[in-house]
Amino acid sequence: RADIKNMPRSAVDLRAQGGRRWRHLVVLVGCWCCSVRLAAARLRVGFGKGDGTGPIRSYVMMGMANPAQKGTGLHLRLYSRAVVFVDDATGARAAFVCVDGGMIGHVLKKRALERANLTDLYSFDNTIVSGTHTHSGPSGFLQHEIFQLAGSGWVPAVVDAMAEGIATALQRAHADVEQRLSSRARESSSKDDDVMTVGVAKSVLRNASINRSPTAYLANPAAERAAYDSDTDDDFFTLAVAEDEDATAGDSTTRTLRGAATWFAVHGTSMNNTNTLVSSDNKGLASLLAERDHYPGAVVAFASANLGDVSPNILGAFCRDSGAPCDVATSTCPEERPFGDHDPTARNEQCSARGPGADMFASTRLIADRQLDLARAMIDDFLDHGESTATTTKAAAAAYEWLDLSNATVETRHTFVTMPGLEVFGESGTKTNATRLGALCVPAMGQAFAAGTIDGPGMFDFAQAATAPNALWKVAADVLARGVVNEKKLAACHRPKPVLLPTGLMREPHPWAPTVLPIQLVKIGALVIAAPPTELTTMAGRRLKRALEAIFGEDDEDDVVVVIAGLSNEYADYTTTREEYGVQRYEGASTIYGPLQLEAYVQEFGALARAIRDGTPVPPGDAPEDFSADLDARRTGGVGLFPALGLDERPPRRGAFGDLLAQSTTTTNGTAVRPGDVVTAAFVGADPNRDPKRGATYLEVQRWDDAAQTWVTRFVDADPETRLSCVREKTYYRVTVRFDVPDDDDDPSGGGAAAAVAGSYRILYHGDAPSASSSSPSSSERPSSSSAFTGVSDVFVVVADPPQPDA
């Protein structure tokens, strides 16, 4: 290892936000000179991946609260990706699990840990489970009533699928790290053994996000805003883990990526609220492309951060009907106000943000690619820098400032905190009357919460930036909440938020809002992962990061890298700064514990940071109430909002499941199928919810291999080149498989998994029909007996060469 503090910087500005610089820098090298090898690492890291795809039909998707947005098929599978850290010296462990899902619930984490059956090693205390925040995943896994009403109620099949994906990823990561621990003794006796290197670095990613509440951001102090050059947090953090292996010839060292994780703040809303195909959105797609096309065999997670006010729809908000820009302050369409600003006919439904692509699928790919491109640049830099051989030497200086974690210690702290009534004090951490700021409120949602955002507008005549109650909706909410809306103490605590729903006082049939939250910190050497159970806005996240950096810097240690893993372990809506709260846009209206909520999070995370720094324990706190067993019982037999499997399911007369109904090709040049064209095949299908095909696939696109004289699978339903959709006919489902023939431009590496190859192709569809002996299912669970079948399309030929121009 070498100290190269004076190394040249890349064109990317790597200054720590707020003007702070990393005082000490360690850059990892695989073999700086031929006679030097890295010492055996103290830190062991393992990676794992699990399929958490659940039902893909007929549920309301989680995030947009749009009852019309019900699943009709599959765009991208939903995975969980786990990273396990083990400190060889102390035996301490920590785990981070990145989940393709809207967010995480306490019950979901609890069931996943139980299913993994490793609770003696991975528990609430040392395991972070974080959602990527896709809004095209399943609802039905959060136990509090408000989230059930915003989705499809409580859906055991969804909970089980997500828990299985998390558990599988954790089990595989554990097995991976255990294999490395078992080889630890051999490393000390053989110079040819692999050496693991671990590093973390920071860069900046532009043009992948915008602030969707810029007027609220501008309410923050001018001096604070001046410390940053963007109203979005563009910090992009990459953790990379590699193995150094001696080459078989010469004295060179090669470095192979084992896995990586990135943290970047952007919403999973590239797929908008008209989408009905299950999708992992931009972050999940970035992971799939990284693992498939660039780092085969590695696990690469793209995790969420302080994305509360950050949108991927970077072209901004426009009125759908007129094309005019929306009103910036209220996110409504100003031309719809013929009678002035208070005209009740003004609507927010028409105000939506646009992504950079021609449609939402293209926008998803573009935002995914922008995250992936920077991640690749950083990972490749980590793999390449300092590598040398007897004849050639690569650039000695890396383009990014990598901090060495190879010998890092592992430290974790976790506690449960009761939020309503929690006393909040100043940033010093000293709790006296002089520093007391106040107490948190009973949870409540403001009126602007019902307005939605430019990523997914709400309904009726709600508008953002509302600080005065709407009389009509106040009466309606008062009836729903049984007369507690006008409770003076609640209103005073939340002011200036006009309370729409006092969710903390609503407990029928179950509690509407969480009151006990998990607060968790994991420190891996210089890397600190904060896991808030909320969506922090840009400036709220910056304040939390600054506070933690200050605490860990008090003893004059090396600077730390603080990342925020948003939407972790439980879900408690949004968190804004006090200044943003006063503006009462959507995020402020959804800050459920009142104006001091951010200060409370800073206080409680600060307590954990001081405990890690000082080596002291923290009280565990009282765990949240788990009333999911009652929810399971209420949903038995198909009761609830989630539709059961079809009661009458059979193929059409004189037909069979799997029959090809239609096949078509959309070509751009003549009749031949070329890269960029689309092929679709429709089949007599069965309900896809009968078997989510976890670890398998609903479809295959196969190419005939002349040399082997067999069909070879090129694409499956986890690939972005395919889509599956289903529409209910009288007694069966019309299942359509779409194949977008990839262009070489889709594969920057050239000739990789996505490259179009000329030849003969066919499409296979795999389904499961109810067997003749099984009774009609009455719930959303898979029946005890089903019959697998496969449909096959006609063969089509892809011509890779471009058409010749007319003579």
FENLIN-V886835 format. One record per helix or strand. SS is the DSSP state (2 for helix, 1 for strand). FROM is the first residue (numbers start at 1). TO is the last residue. If there is no record, write none. Layout:
# FENLIN-V886835
SS:FROM:TO ; SS:FROM:TO
This chain:
# FENLIN-V886835
1:2:2 ; 2:17:19 ; 1:27:27 ; 1:43:51 ; 1:57:61 ; 1:70:74 ; 1:79:87 ; 1:93:99 ; 2:106:116 ; 1:127:131 ; 1:134:134 ; 1:138:138 ; 2:145:149 ; 2:156:182 ; 2:184:187 ; 1:195:204 ; 1:210:211 ; 2:214:217 ; 2:222:226 ; 1:235:246 ; 1:253:263 ; 1:268:268 ; 1:277:278 ; 2:281:294 ; 1:299:303 ; 1:310:311 ; 1:316:319 ; 1:325:325 ; 2:334:336 ; 1:351:354 ; 2:360:384 ; 1:388:388 ; 1:393:393 ; 1:403:404 ; 1:410:418 ; 1:423:425 ; 1:436:439 ; 1:445:446 ; 2:447:451 ; 1:452:453 ; 1:456:457 ; 2:471:480 ; 2:488:494 ; 1:499:501 ; 2:503:505 ; 1:516:524 ; 1:527:530 ; 1:535:536 ; 2:538:552 ; 1:561:564 ; 1:568:568 ; 1:574:575 ; 2:578:583 ; 2:586:589 ; 2:597:614 ; 2:628:638 ; 1:660:666 ; 1:673:673 ; 1:678:685 ; 2:688:690 ; 1:699:705 ; 1:710:716 ; 1:722:728 ; 1:733:740 ; 2:744:746 ; 1:759:770 ; 1:786:792 ; 1:796:798
